């Protein structure tokens, strides 16, 4: 009878701790003290251990002993490898999507692109960042879904989870200014156009370039913050 509530607590702890690691509340290499986690999330050791185990599997947390955990380190080498792997995989997935995608796939791309382009001024930069990021993920997920391969999409999600800490440094640095939003709108419109023309070579090349654009900015932020 208690199993479901406890499972829900573990899921809640996982999402809260993952969000805080991605957003830099806990720094790379920082020891995750159970006493602090219990206080911050108002949860017991059981749900927190479940969350930590899941984050170890996702490489966001490192188990340093039987009972200790640290936030996984960040490095320029990992940044380069993760972004390259993600860009290469997204290019492959896009080629398959162009080959396999139907009218419903095209409609989903157009709908999510339209919604993403309509992100305008909101109350705070945090709110704008959250709204844009949610819609941006939906746009790219709609494109990728046309590949019709659950295993490739699962691998894609795994790489996205691992890259998100680095990506958040880029989002924070640009704070999605009007200039940044306009630049992204142009990139996304060009992507939609080349995808709907079913130009697989051009679309895959453009997608890889699009996904790699944050790397120089993230590199500079990491060096400035002493993370690298």
Secondary structure, 3 states (H helix, E strand, C coil): CCHHHHHHHHHHHHHHHHHHHHCCCCCCCCECCHHHHHHHHCCCHHHHHHHHHHHHHCCCEEECCCCCEEECCCCHHHHHHHHHHHHHHHHHHHHHHHHHCCHHHHHHHHHHHHHHHCCCCCCCHHHHHHHHHHHHHHHHHHHHHCCCCHHHHHHHHHHHHHHHHHHHHHHHHHCCCHHHHHHHHHHHHHHHHHHHCCCHHHHHHHHHHHHHCCHHHHHHHHHHHCCC
